[in-house]
Amino acid sequence: MAWLMTILAPLFWGWVVGGLASCDSDSLEGDSYYTFTGETVASYVENRPDSFSVFSQIVKDAGEEALLSTYGHYTAFIPTDEAFSDFFREHSTSLEQLSADEKRNIVYNHIIRSTAIDYLTKDFTEGALGTSNMNNRYIIISYVPNDQGRNSILINKMSEIIRPDIELHNGVVHVVDHVLVPSDETLGALLNQMPDYSIFAEALRMTHLNDSILETYDMTYQNPYTTEFVNILGYTMKPLQQRRLGYTMFAEPNSVMQQAGISSVSDLTTYAQRYYGTEDAADPTSRRNALNRFISYHMLNRQMSTNAFVYSGPSTSSYYMDKRYEYYETMLQYRLIEFRAGNRLNMCRNGAYVGVDESRSNIDGANGFIHSLTDMLVYDEQVMQQDVLNKRIRFDAYAIPPQLTNNNIRWKLNNLDGFGGFTMSPDYCGDYFRFNDASKFIMWSSDYWTNYQSDEISVRGWYDVTVRMLPVPPGTYEIRLGYSARSWGGIAQLFVDGQIIGIPVSFNYTGEQPQIGWVSDEQTTDNGAENDKMMRNRGYMKGPNSVYAINGQKTLRQNVGSLRFIVGTFTFQDYAPHYFRVKNIESELGEFHFDYLEYVPVSLIDSEDKD
């Protein structure tokens, strides 16, 4: 079966590891210490019929002989023949009874195809791998103690890696002891099968909120592109051609509920009314009902595993790693939830927070994840306004639309291997991003660029772009735009909530221009304090010190081109979305570089740090 030799070539580079780098497992045996011999994934499997004959036959029967025959980067989780014997017995079927489509699904469930990454165990972290498998489902990694007092790696919480890191020409193979069968159930259906969460599950059924998270794809989206790649200003861009939906649900187990004095849905309703009021008390399906609002605040319209809550890439200063944060709007309209490093939700100044129980989280459904909480999660108006959200709120451009998370764009743009980046149609992100047809919209990333979270959005042409900013509590805020000044930057008029803001802004002025007045901290006697004041008087700030740029050699604050433009001070009376608009007024070639935005309560500006 030479086909398998060719197919799996790019998937196995040889056993060059002496153990599990990430989990320090010592349970490896047999040919765990495989020596590279030039094999492919196909040939590795084909040459070991005593171990992988069933998988080999399934690949052939599915008509996927050519899948792994081309050069590429594949990560394959290959079940043993014993694993398939268990699978056939548990599902009352056989190799002969499986249809070609079922066999293809099995193959796709076990293969990750990437443009540039082979996932070795040293790259694993608890949670989901960064690239979905060929069925567009995520591979979940978890660590459990083994009999030797060390950790073993489980895949999808049920299949152990028994021989890891077999590196080959076109990727890597990990041998597993169970066939991977991702659940096709919705999050609500999964929760109904978890008796430890029966109170939350009943509340979810009563509110009918599971009806809001049933779909996997937005079938109303019409892809306007007829080719796989498009040329934008001389760059080869890949258009987003489908719109996948995804969701994240947090749930308190019954034990956490009981610690709060909750033993039934009736108790939970009474508890929820303390925070959300008694409006529409008789109708739990009303979005104004307290129980409905309680459950809604536990749900996000983006699919995230526990290792995807906050940015973990190289552009964070080392001293700031445990201070990292992100903000997302929940399905309780216009209400934010704060995520901090270490899976800490809504952290108060006194150190109190709601935790995520990693061992009981990352429950993978057809279109999202369920995570278990260690305490009761509520949107307490006073606590959120005066404490949790009463701080500088910085959010990356890619964090705004859930579509970029659900369709594998956010934090996935490095090493694009053969094309320049991604683009999308003006309606792809709905109300989150809107732009005219004249906009040349480019999404790309590099760890070597001076950007927050390593990514950026570049817009050229006669652009007119409107961004739906995060909804914040009522109050008075200073709004800032973070960007990199470049010689090809354009001149644009800014708007907030439809109102024109000042005079047009030139995005091609670097900090050394007299209009900005940037001076390096090292060239001052007060570590830049007076220069900060002078720059603020001109409407600018240096970049944050907590973000590394140029592969860790300096921070954004140390980079003369990394600036924050102070858009203005705005008072918001109600919870509502707010819109930031940028319109090109000068040249078709001028660029709008969109990196991040900031809200800062005006009462905190004088005491703000440099991070």
Residue pairs with C-beta under 8 A, 6 or more apart in sequence:
1 42
1 46
1 56
1 60
2 42
2 46
3 42
3 60
3 65
3 66
3 69
4 41
4 42
4 43
4 45
4 46
4 56
4 59
4 60
4 65
5 39
5 40
5 42
5 43
5 46
5 47
6 40
6 42
6 43
6 68
6 69
7 40
7 41
7 42
7 59
7 64
7 65
7 66
7 67
7 68
7 69
8 39
8 40
8 41
8 42
8 43
8 44
8 45
8 46
8 68
8 76
8 168
8 170
8 173
9 39
9 40
9 41
9 42
9 43
9 68
9 69
9 168
9 169
9 170
10 40
10 41
10 68
10 70
10 71
10 72
10 73
10 74
10 168
10 169
10 170
10 171
11 40
11 41
11 42
11 44
11 68
11 74
11 75
11 76
11 168
11 169
11 170
11 171
11 172
11 173
12 39
12 40
12 41
12 44
12 76
12 166
12 167
12 168
12 169
12 171
12 172
12 173
13 36
13 118
13 166
13 167
13 168
13 169
13 171
13 172
14 34
14 35
14 36
14 37
14 39
14 166
14 167
14 168
15 31
15 32
15 33
15 34
15 35
15 36
15 163
15 165
15 166
15 167
16 35
16 36
16 165
16 167
17 120
17 121
17 164
17 165
18 33
19 25
19 26
19 28
20 28
20 121
20 151
20 153
20 161
20 164
20 165
21 120
21 121
21 122
21 165
22 121
22 122
22 123
22 124
22 125
22 143
22 153
23 121
23 124
23 143
23 150
23 151
23 152
23 153
24 150
24 151
25 146
25 150
25 151
25 152
25 153
25 164
26 148
26 150
27 146
27 147
27 148
27 150
27 152
27 162
28 162
28 163
28 164
30 163
31 163
32 163
32 164
34 163
34 166
36 167
36 168
38 169
39 47
39 168
39 169
40 68
40 168
40 169
40 170
41 68
41 74
41 76
41 168
41 170
41 171
41 173
42 68
42 69
44 166
44 168
44 173
45 52
45 55
45 56
45 78
45 173
46 56
49 56
50 81
51 80
51 81
51 175
52 78
52 80
52 81
53 81
54 79
54 81
54 84
54 95
55 78
55 79
55 81
55 84
55 110
57 95
58 95
58 98
58 103
58 106
58 107
59 65
59 67
59 103
59 107
61 95
61 98
61 100
61 103
62 100
62 103
62 104
62 106
62 107
63 100
63 104
64 104
64 107
67 107
67 111
68 74
68 76
68 111
68 170
68 171
70 170
71 169
71 170
72 113
72 114
72 170
72 171
73 113
73 114
73 115
73 116
73 117
73 118
73 170
73 171
73 417
74 111
74 112
74 113
74 114
74 118
74 170
74 171
74 172
75 111
75 112
75 114
75 117
75 118
75 119
75 129
75 131
75 171
75 172
75 173
75 174
76 110
76 111
76 112
76 171
76 172
76 173
76 174
77 110
77 111
77 139
77 155
77 159
77 161
77 173
77 174
77 175
77 176
77 180
78 110
78 173
78 174
78 175
78 176
79 87
79 110
79 159
79 175
79 176
79 177
79 178
79 179
79 180
80 162
80 175
80 176
80 177
82 177
83 159
83 176
83 177
83 178
83 179
84 95
84 179
86 178
86 179
87 178
87 179
87 181
88 94
88 95
98 106
105 135
106 179
107 134
108 133
108 134
108 135
109 133
109 134
109 135
109 137
109 180
109 181
109 182
110 133
110 180
111 133
111 134
112 119
112 129
112 131
112 132
112 133
112 134
112 139
113 131
113 134
114 131
115 415
115 416
115 417
115 418
116 414
116 415
116 416
116 417
117 123
117 130
117 131
117 415
118 167
118 171
118 172
119 129
119 131
119 172
120 164
120 165
120 167
120 172
121 153
121 161
121 164
121 165
121 174
124 141
124 153
125 141
125 307
125 312
126 141
126 142
126 143
126 306
126 307
126 358
126 362
127 140
127 141
127 305
127 306
127 307
127 308
127 362
128 138
128 139
128 140
128 141
128 305
128 307
128 308
128 362
128 364
128 369
129 138
129 139
129 141
130 411
130 412
131 408
131 412
132 138
132 139
132 408
133 139
135 182
136 244
137 182
137 364
138 303
138 305
138 364
139 155
139 156
139 180
140 155
140 156
140 157
140 305
140 362
140 364
141 153
141 154
141 155
142 153
142 154
142 157
142 359
142 362
143 151
143 152
143 153
143 154
144 151
144 152
144 154
145 151
145 152
146 152
152 160
152 161
153 160
153 161
153 164
154 160
154 161
155 161
155 174
155 176
155 180
156 180
156 182
156 364
157 362
158 178
159 176
159 177
159 178
159 179
159 180
160 176
160 177
160 178
161 174
161 175
161 176
162 175
162 176
162 177
163 174
163 175
164 174
164 175
165 172
165 174
166 172
166 173
166 174
166 175
182 364
182 366
183 190
183 364
183 365
183 366
184 366
185 193
185 365
185 366
186 210
186 213
186 214
186 365
186 366
186 367
187 210
187 213
187 247
187 249
187 365
187 367
187 368
187 369
187 370
188 201
188 204
188 205
188 210
188 213
189 210
189 365
190 363
190 365
190 370
191 197
191 200
191 201
191 204
191 249
191 251
191 370
192 201
192 205
194 201
194 363
194 370
196 253
196 254
196 255
197 251
197 252
197 253
197 254
197 372
198 254
199 252
199 254
199 257
199 262
199 263
199 264
199 265
199 268
200 251
200 252
200 253
200 257
200 268
200 295
200 298
201 251
202 265
203 265
203 268
203 269
203 284
203 291
203 294
203 295
204 210
204 295
206 265
206 284
206 285
206 291
207 284
207 285
207 289
207 291
207 292
207 295
207 296
208 284
208 285
209 292
209 295
209 296
209 299
209 331
212 299
212 331
213 247
213 249
213 299
213 301
213 367
213 368
214 367
215 245
215 367
216 244
216 245
216 366
216 367
217 242
217 243
217 244
217 245
218 243
218 244
218 245
221 242
221 243
221 428
223 239
223 241
223 242
223 425
224 425
225 239
225 241
225 425
228 238
228 239
229 236
229 237
229 238
229 239
229 419
230 236
230 237
230 238
230 239
230 423
231 237
232 423
232 440
232 441
232 442
232 460
233 440
233 442
233 460
235 420
235 421
235 442
236 418
236 419
236 420
237 419
237 420
237 421
237 422
237 423
237 442
238 419
238 421
238 422
238 423
239 422
239 423
239 424
239 425
240 403
240 407
240 409
240 422
240 423
240 424
240 425
240 428
242 407
243 403
243 406
243 407
243 428
244 406
244 407
245 301
245 367
245 406
246 301
246 302
246 303
246 304
246 367
246 368
246 402
246 405
246 406
247 299
247 300
247 301
247 302
247 303
247 367
247 368
247 369
248 299
248 300
248 302
248 303
248 304
248 368
248 369
248 371
249 298
249 299
249 300
249 368
249 369
249 370
249 371
250 298
250 299
250 345
250 356
250 370
250 371
250 372
250 373
250 377
251 298
251 370
251 371
251 372
251 373
252 372
252 373
252 375
252 376
252 377
253 360
253 372
253 373
256 373
256 374
256 375
256 376
257 263
257 267
257 268
257 376
260 271
260 376
261 267
261 271
262 268
262 271
265 291
268 291
268 294
269 284
269 290
269 291
271 294
271 376
272 290
272 291
272 293
272 294
272 378
273 281
273 290
275 290
275 294
275 378
275 379
275 380
275 381
276 289
276 290
276 293
276 294
276 378
276 379
277 290
278 290
279 286
279 288
279 289
279 290
280 286
280 288
280 289
281 289
281 290
283 289
284 291
284 292
285 292
286 292
287 293
287 296
287 333
293 332
293 379
294 378
296 330
296 331
296 332
296 333
297 330
297 331
297 332
297 335
297 337
297 377
297 378
297 379
298 330
298 377
299 330
299 331
299 332
300 328
300 329
300 330
300 331
300 337
300 402
301 331
301 402
302 328
302 402
302 405
302 406
303 367
303 368
303 369
303 405
303 406
304 369
304 405
305 362
305 369
306 343
306 356
306 358
306 361
306 362
306 371
308 405
308 411
309 326
309 339
309 343
310 324
310 325
310 326
310 339
310 340
310 341
311 324
311 326
311 396
311 411
311 453
312 324
313 411
313 447
313 453
313 454
314 447
314 454
314 548
314 551
314 552
315 447
315 451
315 452
315 453
315 454
315 547
315 548
315 549
316 324
316 546
316 547
316 548
317 545
317 546
317 547
317 548
317 555
320 546
320 611
321 341
322 341
322 342
323 340
323 341
323 546
323 611
324 340
324 341
325 338
325 339
325 340
325 341
326 338
326 339
326 395
326 399
327 336
327 337
327 338
327 339
327 393
327 395
327 399
327 470
328 336
328 337
328 339
328 399
329 335
329 336
329 470
329 471
330 336
330 337
330 379
332 379
333 575
334 471
334 575
334 576
334 577
335 379
335 384
335 471
335 575
336 384
336 389
336 393
336 470
336 471
336 472
337 345
337 346
338 345
338 346
338 347
338 388
338 389
339 345
340 347
340 353
343 355
343 356
343 358
344 353
344 354
344 355
345 353
345 354
345 355
345 356
345 373
345 377
346 353
346 354
346 377
346 383
346 384
346 388
347 353
347 388
348 383
348 387
348 388
349 387
354 373
354 374
354 375
354 376
354 377
355 373
355 374
355 375
356 371
356 372
356 373
356 374
357 371
357 372
357 373
357 374
360 372
361 369
361 370
361 371
361 372
362 369
362 371
363 369
363 370
363 371
381 473
384 473
385 473
385 474
385 475
389 472
389 473
390 601
390 604
391 601
391 604
392 598
392 599
392 600
392 604
392 608
393 470
393 472
393 598
393 599
393 600
394 452
394 482
394 544
394 596
394 597
394 598
395 469
395 470
395 596
395 597
395 598
396 452
396 453
396 455
396 595
396 596
397 455
397 456
397 457
397 467
397 594
397 595
397 596
397 597
398 404
398 405
398 409
398 410
398 411
398 443
398 453
398 455
398 457
399 410
400 432
400 433
400 467
400 468
400 469
400 470
401 429
401 430
401 432
401 433
402 432
403 409
403 428
403 429
403 430
403 432
404 410
404 429
404 443
409 422
409 443
410 455
411 453
411 454
411 455
413 421
413 422
413 443
413 444
413 445
413 455
414 445
414 446
414 447
414 454
416 444
420 442
420 444
421 442
421 443
421 444
421 445
422 442
422 443
422 444
423 441
423 442
423 443
424 441
424 443
426 434
426 435
426 436
426 437
426 439
426 441
427 434
431 468
431 577
432 467
432 468
433 465
433 466
433 467
433 468
434 465
434 466
435 441
435 459
435 463
435 464
435 465
435 466
436 462
436 463
436 464
438 461
438 462
438 463
438 464
439 459
439 460
439 461
439 462
439 463
439 464
439 465
440 459
440 460
440 461
440 463
441 457
441 459
441 463
442 457
442 458
442 459
442 460
443 455
443 456
443 457
443 458
444 455
444 456
444 458
445 451
445 454
445 455
445 456
446 454
447 454
447 551
448 550
448 551
449 456
449 484
449 549
449 550
450 484
450 543
450 549
450 550
450 556
450 559
450 561
450 562
451 484
451 549
451 595
452 482
452 544
452 547
452 556
452 595
452 596
453 596
456 484
456 593
456 594
456 595
457 593
457 594
457 595
458 591
458 592
458 593
458 594
459 465
459 582
459 591
459 592
459 594
460 588
460 589
460 590
460 591
460 592
461 584
461 588
462 584
462 588
463 492
463 582
463 583
463 584
463 592
464 581
464 582
464 583
464 584
465 581
465 582
465 583
465 592
465 594
466 579
466 580
466 581
467 579
467 580
467 581
467 582
467 594
467 597
468 577
468 578
468 579
469 479
469 577
469 578
469 579
469 580
469 597
469 599
470 599
471 575
471 576
471 577
471 578
472 572
472 578
472 599
473 575
474 572
474 573
474 574
474 575
475 571
475 572
475 601
476 569
476 570
476 571
476 572
476 601
476 602
477 569
477 570
477 571
477 572
477 599
477 600
477 601
477 602
478 566
478 568
478 569
478 598
478 599
478 600
478 602
478 605
479 496
479 566
479 567
479 568
479 569
479 570
479 580
479 597
479 598
479 599
480 541
480 564
480 565
480 566
480 567
480 597
480 598
480 600
481 494
481 564
481 565
481 567
481 580
481 594
481 596
481 597
482 543
482 544
482 562
482 563
482 564
482 595
482 596
482 597
482 598
483 489
483 507
483 563
483 564
483 565
483 593
483 594
483 595
484 561
484 562
484 563
484 593
484 595
485 507
485 508
485 509
485 510
485 511
485 561
485 562
485 563
486 507
486 508
486 561
486 591
486 593
487 508
488 508
488 589
488 590
488 591
489 506
489 507
489 508
489 509
489 590
489 591
489 592
489 593
490 507
490 508
490 584
490 586
490 587
490 589
490 590
490 591
490 592
491 504
491 505
491 506
491 507
491 508
491 584
491 585
491 586
491 587
491 590
492 504
492 505
492 507
492 582
492 583
492 584
492 585
492 586
492 590
492 592
493 500
493 501
493 504
493 505
493 582
493 583
493 585
494 500
494 501
494 502
494 504
494 505
494 567
494 580
494 581
494 582
495 501
495 579
495 580
495 581
495 582
495 583
496 567
496 568
496 570
496 578
496 579
496 580
496 581
497 570
497 578
497 579
498 579
498 581
501 567
501 568
502 568
504 585
504 586
505 565
506 515
507 590
507 591
507 592
507 593
508 590
509 515
509 516
510 516
510 518
510 560
510 561
510 563
511 517
511 518
511 535
511 540
511 542
511 560
511 561
511 563
512 518
512 560
515 538
516 535
516 538
516 540
516 563
517 531
517 534
517 535
517 538
517 540
518 531
518 535
518 540
518 542
518 560
518 563
519 528
519 531
520 528
520 558
520 560
521 527
521 528
521 531
521 557
521 558
524 530
524 531
528 542
528 610
532 541
532 542
535 541
535 542
536 566
539 565
539 566
540 563
540 564
540 565
540 566
541 563
541 564
541 566
542 556
542 557
542 562
542 563
542 564
542 610
543 549
543 555
543 556
543 557
543 559
543 562
543 563
543 564
544 555
544 556
544 557
544 610
544 611
545 555
545 556
545 557
545 558
545 610
545 611
546 555
546 611
547 555
547 556
548 554
548 555
548 556
549 555
549 556
549 558
549 559
549 562
550 559
556 562
557 610
564 598
567 580
569 602
570 578
572 578
580 597
582 592
582 594
584 590
584 592
600 608
